[in-house]
Amino acid sequence: MIRVDVRSKAFGGTEILRDISFTLDKGETLALLGPSGIGKSTLLRLVAGIDSNFSGTIERPDNMAIVFQEPTLLPWRSVLANITLIHPQLPVAEAREALDRVGIADKAALFPGQLSLGQQRRLALARAFAGQPDLLIMDEPFVSLDADKADEMMTLTETLIREANPATIFVTHAREEAERLATRILRLGGEPATLQPETGAG
């Protein structure tokens, strides 16, 4: 389903990524590990098509969803409208069901600024899965949450991935998150960064 072959990615003459190749099938969850600044988010942007300035090829489905580190919500629109505006063909009843699945159906009329960070993250997940993506991309989706909230979000994410069965790529700096959610783990390391296989995925 997804084929990634990044020969080189550079910024201002400095090569950041080199010789990164992998494939991903429907239902697989790939975790990308590595220290801050190594190029994990850069690689996600290439896979998502946000950045096309690189040497190589990437094949991906058109129907994909991205969950960023910070929830990229429309602050001037209601919680419900944050789903229906992104997915205009989705019936309102199904949008409400998407909110119910992440536990914030009672917040539908509120605005994102009236939600806690955890609730905003839940809304971002609801919006992503409402489109039934073939490819789900997540960039450190549990960062800045306390341990209990992070555990809740990981449990919710596990459930949603199991139900929708997309190909999933997510970035994390926490190995325990990778081992819990991923079917396969790859680590970015070196200068420029290359992919190194990891063991221990569940």
N, C-alpha and C positions, 0 to 999 in steps of 0.2 A: 504493500500500500504506500509506504513512504520510503524513498531512497535518497539518502544524503551523501553527497560526495563533494566536500569542500576542499579544494586543492590549496587555497590560500585566501586569507582575509587580512587586510592591512588597514591601518589608520595613519595617514600622514607619513607614509613610507616605513612605518613600523609594523612588521608582520605579527598579528595576534594569534591567528589560527592557521594550522598547516596539516594537510593530509588527514582529514577527518571524514571517515566513511562508515555508514551503518545503514541498515534497513530496519523497518518496523512494520509489523503486521497488525491487523485489526485485533483488538483485545489485549495487546501487549502494552505494558507500562514500562517505559525506559526512564530511569533516573540519571541525571547528570550531576556528578559530584565534583567538587574542586574548591580551592580557596577563593576568597573575594578578589575580584579583579582579574581572574584568569581568562575570562572570555565566555563564561557560561551563558549569560544573557545575550551576548553578541551572537552566539550560535543559535539561540532560540529565535532571535530576530531574523536571521537568515532563513531558518526553517519556515518561519511564518510568512516570509515574503515581505516583511517590513523594510529590510535592507537587501537590495539586489546587487550591491557593488562588491562582488567577490569573484574569485576564479573557481569554477566548478559547476556542478549541476545539482538541483534538488527537485525531486518529484513528490508532490503531495496532493491530497484531494482538495477540491474547492471548498467543501463544507467543513470548516474548522472553527474552533473557538479558542480564544486566548484569555487566560486569567493572569493579570499582571501582579507584581509585588504590591502595589498600591491599587485599590479598587478604582478602576477608571469609569466612574459613574457620572451620570448627568445630574448635577446638583440642583438644577432648576426644574427637574421632572420628578414625579412621584416614584415610589418604589415600583409600583405596577408598570408605570410608563417606561421605566428603564428597561423593561423586558419587551413590551409591545412595540416600542419605537424601533428597537433593534431587530425584532422579528415581527414585521407588520402583517405577515400572513397567519400568525399564530392567534387562534381564538382567545379572547380574554379569559374564558373559563380555563383554558390550558395554561395560560400565564399565571393565573391564580394557583393552579395545581403545582406549578413549578415553585412558587413561593412556599406553598404548603410543604413540599418535599424537603425544603431546607429549613423549615420551622419558623418562617417569618410571614405567614399569611396574614397575621393581624397587623402587620406594618404596611400593608399595601398602599394606604393613602398618605403615608408619611413621605418626607423627602430624605435623601441620603444623609444630609447633615444632621438629621435627628436620630440616626442610628449609631450604635457603637461600632468600633472597628470590626469586631467579630460579626455583627449583623451585616455590615457592608460586605465583608468577605462572603457571607452566605448569599447575599444578593448577587454578587459577581458570579458565584457558582451556579445559581439558579438561571441567570441570564445565559451562561455558557451552555448549560445542558438543555435549555429550552429549545435550542436549535438542533438537537440530536446530532452533534458533530461526529464526523468520521475521524477527525484528528483533534485532540485536545492538547493545548500547550499551556503549561503553568509555570510561572517564574516565581519561585520561593513563596508559594501561596500561604504558608503558615508563619512567616516571619513576623516578629513584633507581637505575637500572641503569647500569653502566659501558658504554662504547661497544660493546665486543664482545658483552656480554650483550644489550644493546638491539638490536643487529643480528640476533642469533640469534632473539630474540623476535619481531622484525618479520618475519623470514623465515618463522617458524612460523605467525604470524598470517596472513600472506599465503596460505600453503598451506591453512590451515583455512577461511578465507573463500572461497577458490576452490572448495574441495570442497563446502562447505555452501550457498554462494550466498545468504546472508541479505541483507536490507537492513541496512546498518551505519552507525552514527553514532559517531564517536569524537572526543574532545577532546584537543588537544595544544597546547603552546606552541611546539613546534619545527616550523618550516615544512618542514624536510627530511623529517620523518616524514609530514606531510600529503601532500607531493608524491609520496612513495614509495607510500603505501597508498591514497590517495583517488582516486576518479573525479571528485570535485567538492570544492572548498574554499570555505568561507564564513568570513568574519572578523567577530567581534564588536568593535564600537568605539563610542565616544561615551558620553555620559552624559545619559539612560539609554542602555544599549547597544542598538544595532540591528545588523542583519546587513548586511554589505557583501560583494559577490562578489569572489572572488580568482581570479587566473589561475595557470596553471602546474601544475595537477593532471595526473598521468600516467594 
